[in-house]
Amino acid sequence: MYSVNYHRAISVTEAVNRVKGTEGRFLSGGMTLLPAMKTRLSSPSEVVDLAHISELRGVKVANGTVTIGAITTHAEVATDPALKGAVPAVSYLAGHIGDPHVRNKGTIGGSIANNDPAADYPAALLALAATIVTDRREIAADDFFTGLFETALEEAEMVTAVRFGVPDKSGYAKFPNPASRYAITGVFVAQGAGGVRVAVTGAGENGVFRASEIEAALAKNFDPSALDGIKVPSDGLMGDIHASPEYRANLISVMAKRAVAQANG
């Protein structure tokens, strides 16, 4: 067993100061960090628990804008009545992450900071043109997700919230791994004042990405039928024991149709 110092922070400032200048890590829900520590894939010198920083928790919907605190759990996102009324697709997405244990411990901030290529939230935030708020700046979702398990976060920088506008319509559909419930392919679609945005998770070799072919088709007609005959290239898609790049390319079209049907329903 290696030595690690555990800290329970009560403010954002304290949490950041505890990590700054060390090999420390922030602990949000622990769904990724703790298993990584058990297998020695991560060996932080400090673990700073964020669970008691009340300002980081909760969902707020006001004036057409949604703000979700970083340590808000998936279960809280899934069941928040204001969010369900404003952007039900995000609540639906959160309600289909993992199992009840994961949903009651895992957090939105921890998920996007980890940026697993098969995680659900990155697709939602990219499609919704969200802003990721940290302790020091605001980052557009288009700039935040930079690759497999990589983000624009700098050393000791902490996600404090995510913020996005309420779209006119949105929907999410995924083909889940039957064991982990991670997305083998997931597609989030959103239609709003800025047009149509479509983001894909679980399929790209470099993580979450926007599907330009589908966006162009839906911009002309926001209906599942608009995607009939649309072929998504398999170049740059993942291939593994679960699905080939070609299979994932087909799944993108299928999941996009289902997401649009959900948005229109």
C-alpha positions as CSV (number, residue, x, y, z in Angstrom):
1,M,0.0,0.0,0.0
2,Y,1.4,3.4,-0.9
3,S,1.0,6.5,1.2
4,V,-1.7,9.0,0.3
5,N,-3.0,12.1,2.2
6,Y,-6.7,12.5,2.3
7,H,-8.2,16.0,2.7
8,R,-11.9,17.0,3.1
9,A,-12.2,20.5,1.6
10,I,-15.0,22.9,2.6
11,S,-14.4,25.5,-0.1
12,V,-13.2,25.7,-3.7
13,T,-10.2,27.8,-2.6
14,E,-9.1,25.3,0.0
15,A,-9.5,22.4,-2.5
16,V,-7.4,24.1,-5.2
17,N,-4.7,25.1,-2.7
18,R,-4.5,21.5,-1.4
19,V,-3.7,20.2,-4.9
20,K,-1.6,23.0,-6.2
21,G,2.1,22.1,-6.4
22,T,1.5,18.4,-5.6
23,E,0.7,15.2,-7.4
24,G,-2.8,15.5,-5.9
25,R,-6.2,14.8,-7.4
26,F,-9.7,16.0,-6.7
27,L,-12.2,13.4,-5.5
28,S,-15.7,14.1,-6.7
29,G,-17.8,10.9,-7.0
30,G,-14.8,8.5,-7.1
31,M,-16.3,6.3,-9.8
32,T,-13.1,6.6,-11.8
33,L,-10.4,7.8,-9.5
34,L,-10.8,5.1,-6.8
35,P,-10.7,2.1,-9.2
36,A,-7.6,3.7,-10.9
37,M,-5.9,4.0,-7.5
38,K,-6.7,0.4,-6.7
39,T,-5.1,-0.8,-9.9
40,R,-2.2,1.7,-9.5
41,L,-3.1,3.4,-12.7
42,S,-3.2,6.6,-10.6
43,S,-1.0,7.2,-7.5
44,P,-1.8,10.7,-6.2
45,S,0.1,12.1,-3.3
46,E,-3.1,13.9,-2.1
47,V,-6.7,13.2,-2.5
48,V,-9.0,16.2,-1.9
49,D,-12.6,15.3,-1.3
50,L,-15.1,17.8,-2.8
51,A,-18.3,16.3,-1.4
52,H,-18.7,18.9,1.4
53,I,-18.4,22.0,-0.8
54,S,-22.1,23.0,-0.9
55,E,-21.6,25.7,-3.5
56,L,-20.7,23.0,-6.1
57,R,-24.0,21.1,-5.8
58,G,-27.4,21.7,-7.3
59,V,-29.3,22.4,-10.5
60,K,-30.6,25.9,-11.3
61,V,-32.8,26.8,-14.3
62,A,-33.4,30.5,-14.7
63,N,-34.0,32.9,-17.7
64,G,-33.5,30.2,-20.3
65,T,-30.2,29.0,-18.8
66,V,-29.3,25.8,-16.9
67,T,-26.5,25.7,-14.4
68,I,-25.4,22.4,-12.8
69,G,-22.9,22.3,-10.0
70,A,-19.9,20.1,-10.5
71,I,-20.6,17.6,-7.7
72,T,-24.2,17.2,-8.6
73,T,-24.8,13.5,-8.9
74,H,-26.2,11.8,-11.9
75,A,-29.3,10.8,-9.9
76,E,-29.9,14.5,-8.9
77,V,-29.6,15.5,-12.6
78,A,-32.0,12.7,-13.6
79,T,-34.7,13.7,-11.1
80,D,-34.5,17.5,-10.8
81,P,-38.0,18.7,-11.7
82,A,-36.9,22.0,-13.2
83,L,-34.4,20.4,-15.5
84,K,-36.9,17.7,-16.5
85,G,-39.2,20.5,-17.6
86,A,-36.5,22.6,-19.4
87,V,-34.2,20.0,-21.0
88,P,-35.7,16.5,-20.5
89,A,-33.0,14.9,-22.7
90,V,-30.3,15.7,-20.2
91,S,-32.4,14.2,-17.4
92,Y,-33.0,11.1,-19.5
93,L,-29.3,10.8,-20.3
94,A,-28.3,11.0,-16.6
95,G,-30.9,8.4,-15.7
96,H,-29.3,5.9,-18.0
97,I,-25.7,6.2,-16.7
98,G,-24.4,3.0,-15.1
99,D,-26.5,1.5,-12.3
100,P,-28.2,3.0,-9.3
101,H,-24.9,3.0,-7.2
102,V,-23.0,4.8,-10.0
103,R,-25.9,7.3,-10.4
104,N,-26.0,8.1,-6.7
105,K,-22.2,8.6,-6.3
106,G,-20.9,9.7,-9.7
107,T,-21.0,13.4,-10.6
108,I,-21.2,15.5,-13.7
109,G,-18.0,17.4,-12.9
110,G,-16.0,14.2,-12.3
111,S,-17.4,12.7,-15.5
112,I,-16.4,15.5,-17.8
113,A,-13.0,16.1,-16.1
114,N,-12.2,12.4,-16.8
115,N,-13.6,12.6,-20.3
116,D,-13.9,8.9,-20.9
117,P,-14.5,8.4,-24.7
118,A,-17.7,6.4,-24.0
119,A,-19.1,8.8,-21.3
120,D,-22.6,10.3,-21.9
121,Y,-22.2,13.9,-20.6
122,P,-19.6,15.1,-23.1
123,A,-22.0,14.5,-26.0
124,A,-24.7,16.5,-24.3
125,L,-22.5,19.4,-23.4
126,L,-20.9,19.5,-26.9
127,A,-24.4,19.4,-28.6
128,L,-25.8,22.0,-26.3
129,A,-22.8,24.4,-26.9
130,A,-22.3,24.4,-23.1
131,T,-19.8,26.4,-21.1
132,I,-17.6,24.6,-18.5
133,V,-16.9,26.8,-15.6
134,T,-13.7,26.3,-13.5
135,D,-12.2,28.0,-10.5
136,R,-10.4,30.4,-12.8
137,R,-12.1,30.7,-16.2
138,E,-15.0,29.6,-18.5
139,I,-14.3,27.2,-21.4
140,A,-16.6,26.5,-24.4
141,A,-17.4,22.8,-24.7
142,D,-16.0,22.9,-28.3
143,D,-12.6,23.7,-26.7
144,F,-12.8,21.7,-23.5
145,F,-12.8,18.1,-24.8
146,T,-9.4,17.6,-26.5
147,G,-8.9,13.9,-26.9
148,L,-9.1,10.5,-25.2
149,F,-9.3,11.2,-21.4
150,E,-7.9,14.7,-22.2
151,T,-9.4,18.1,-21.6
152,A,-8.3,21.8,-21.6
153,L,-8.0,21.8,-17.8
154,E,-4.6,23.0,-16.6
155,E,-2.7,21.9,-13.5
156,A,-4.8,22.2,-10.3
157,E,-7.7,23.6,-12.2
158,M,-11.1,22.4,-11.0
159,V,-14.5,22.2,-12.8
160,T,-17.0,24.1,-10.6
161,A,-20.1,24.0,-12.9
162,V,-21.5,23.6,-16.4
163,R,-23.9,26.0,-18.0
164,F,-26.0,25.9,-21.2
165,G,-29.0,27.5,-22.8
166,V,-32.3,25.7,-23.0
167,P,-32.7,24.4,-26.6
168,D,-36.0,24.4,-28.5
169,K,-35.6,20.6,-28.9
170,S,-33.1,18.0,-27.8
171,G,-32.8,14.2,-27.6
172,Y,-30.4,11.5,-26.7
173,A,-30.1,7.8,-27.7
174,K,-27.3,5.3,-27.0
175,F,-26.5,1.7,-27.7
176,P,-25.1,0.7,-24.3
177,N,-22.6,-1.9,-23.4
178,P,-24.7,-4.5,-21.5
179,A,-22.3,-4.8,-18.6
180,S,-21.0,-1.2,-18.0
181,R,-23.8,0.8,-19.6
182,Y,-21.2,3.0,-21.2
183,A,-22.1,4.0,-24.7
184,I,-20.9,1.8,-27.5
185,T,-22.3,4.7,-29.5
186,G,-24.4,7.6,-28.2
187,V,-25.8,10.6,-30.1
188,F,-27.2,13.8,-28.6
189,V,-29.1,16.2,-30.9
190,A,-30.1,19.8,-30.1
191,Q,-32.0,22.4,-32.1
192,G,-32.0,26.0,-31.0
193,A,-31.3,29.6,-32.0
194,G,-27.8,28.6,-33.1
195,G,-29.1,25.9,-35.4
196,V,-28.7,22.1,-35.1
197,R,-25.8,20.5,-33.2
198,V,-25.2,16.8,-33.1
199,A,-22.5,15.2,-30.9
200,V,-21.4,11.6,-30.8
201,T,-19.8,9.7,-27.9
202,G,-18.5,6.1,-27.6
203,A,-17.5,5.9,-31.3
204,G,-14.6,8.3,-32.0
205,E,-10.9,7.3,-31.8
206,N,-10.3,10.8,-30.3
207,G,-13.4,10.9,-28.1
208,V,-16.5,12.9,-28.4
209,F,-17.1,14.7,-31.8
210,R,-19.7,16.6,-33.8
211,A,-21.3,14.8,-36.8
212,S,-21.4,17.4,-39.6
213,E,-23.2,15.2,-42.1
214,I,-26.1,14.7,-39.7
215,E,-26.2,18.3,-38.6
216,A,-26.5,19.4,-42.2
217,A,-29.3,17.1,-43.0
218,L,-31.3,18.0,-39.8
219,A,-30.8,21.7,-40.4
220,K,-32.9,21.3,-43.5
221,N,-35.5,19.0,-41.9
222,F,-35.5,18.2,-38.2
223,D,-37.1,14.8,-38.6
224,P,-35.7,11.2,-38.5
225,S,-36.6,10.8,-42.2
226,A,-34.0,13.4,-43.1
227,L,-31.3,10.9,-42.2
228,D,-32.5,8.2,-44.6
229,G,-29.6,7.4,-46.8
230,I,-27.1,9.5,-44.8
231,K,-23.8,7.6,-44.6
232,V,-21.4,8.4,-41.8
233,P,-17.7,7.6,-42.7
234,S,-16.1,5.0,-40.6
235,D,-12.7,6.7,-40.8
236,G,-11.6,7.8,-37.3
237,L,-14.0,5.6,-35.5
238,M,-13.1,3.0,-32.9
239,G,-13.0,-0.7,-33.5
240,D,-12.9,-3.2,-30.5
241,I,-14.4,-6.4,-29.3
242,H,-17.8,-4.7,-29.0
243,A,-18.1,-3.2,-32.4
244,S,-16.2,-2.5,-35.6
245,P,-15.7,1.1,-37.0
246,E,-18.2,0.2,-39.7
247,Y,-20.8,-1.0,-37.2
248,R,-20.3,2.1,-35.1
249,A,-20.8,4.3,-38.2
250,N,-24.2,2.6,-38.8
251,L,-25.1,3.0,-35.1
252,I,-24.5,6.7,-35.3
253,S,-27.2,7.1,-38.0
254,V,-29.5,4.8,-36.1
255,M,-29.0,6.5,-32.7
256,A,-29.3,9.9,-34.4
257,K,-32.7,9.0,-35.8
258,R,-33.9,7.8,-32.3
259,A,-32.6,10.9,-30.7
260,V,-34.5,13.1,-33.1
261,A,-37.6,11.1,-32.6
262,Q,-37.2,11.6,-28.9
263,A,-36.7,15.4,-29.4
264,N,-39.8,15.7,-31.5
265,G,-41.9,13.5,-29.2
